[in-house]
């Protein structure tokens, strides 16, 4: 007749022993066996490791949430470019004069900065190889698109995704012969009719 083996109780003996309970001789021998002692130690180590792992996972989740909710550097840049066009503002050139990017040196409008239709003085930072304007030239430009919102008389607002200018000479005449992209009809109040005539689209 076969012998039936029962698994030795490991967790139930410790509370009874700690509380000073009455154990039989066979239970005491099983509790003091090397196998049960090893199992209890492994169980204790496992609970410690699982608790530390849970704390690490909870901390990782909190850190990831803080990283998402913290404002990023891109948001700060977007908030910065949607203000008045001031010194060191980079603007896109949207004509065929040869320049691609201009950095504002001075705004001729006032201390706050330039808005749609205002004239600025800038330095050419990027230019095409064979254009009318070279890299490093100091030029004048009319702001035809601005990332800052501008209200209209009908209650609506106009806003563009970038800051763009059209280059002119010191007399206000256009250097290029084409204007790319949309321009607002507010340029009519600033007497920039030539820009409106050459523009692809007026908004």
Beta strands, then each sheet from edge to edge (+ up, - down):
strand 1: 90-93
strand 2: 99-107
strand 3: 119-127
strand 4: 138-145
strand 5: 150-151
strand 6: 157-158
strand 7: 164-168
strand 8: 179-183
strand 9: 199-202
sheet 1: 1+ 2- 3+ 4- 7+ 1+
sheet 2: 5+ 6-
sheet 3: 8+ 9+
end
